């Protein structure tokens, strides 16, 4: 069952924080099998033999109205980035900025993992400086490499695997985002905090 609170509007940090609090409150509820936060929405899977859909709907709606963000929730991660790559100079020029401006603005951000999805371990990061918000590439690349530090629209992200993407590449990190052999394969979880540190700048 899906609870969508976006109402057709843009991503909202406050709504997302409330959704994460609601997800936490439902994670151990009777009959609930999984709770998956999305971008301003929440997916709940449940055992219909243990609880009926009407009860889940009631829990979602009542829980949403009561939900308040959890202060200092999530873990903190510092992720070292070597800035540079195929898009940095062009991306900066398109915004009327220097490459150093982009690096400094991107690394100064206080990011929050809003959701994990699209591919295993991929984090949708809120908190991108509005001056770096720009539409995705008109022609997506067929193979954006694992570890690419990217931005698209008003969000930042990191590629956990090599895969197609239309996001702009600003740098690269060796930070491991996904390991199927771990008990919790995805390193970053919704609600975690992320800061990017400058490990170098390729010219």
Buried (B, 14 or more C-beta within 10 A) or exposed (E): EEBEBBEEEEBBEEBBBBBBBBBBBBEEBEBBEEBBBBBBBBBBEBEEEEBEEEBBEEBBEEBBEEBEBBEEBBEEBEBBBBBBBEBBBEBBEEBEBEBEBBBBBBBEBEBBBBBBBEBBBBBBBBBBBEEBEBEBBEEEBEEBBBBBBBBBBBBBBBBBBBBEBBBBBBBBBEBEBBBEEEEEEBBBBBBBBBBBEBBEBEE
